[in-house]
Amino acid sequence: MAVTSRFPPVVVGVDGSDPATAAARVATAEARRRLLPVHLVRTLAEPLPGLPAPPGPPDRAAARRAALDELGDLRESLLREYPGGQVTTALADG
């Protein structure tokens, strides 16, 4: 059976942590059961004026590259669990 785009994808927020990876695996299992695509979403924290910068690489470009690498690795891992499935990613500032 083919994945259908008739319905919206199963969307899961991830942050590189083990619990987020587990949530992505559960979401992928549900998407596979329903023959739906999966959409992984990650945000990069914006520093707030007067507060310390969020943890991670101090260089914004390096943080973005690291987050994209993590998303890509997770996507590849999930595609092995969902052969023929669709797993897309998005990285947003927020």
Summary of the structure (lengths in Angstrom):
residues: 94
radius of gyration: 14.8
end to end distance: 36.7
largest distance: 53.1
contacts: 242
relative contact order: 0.24
helix: 41%
strand: 19%
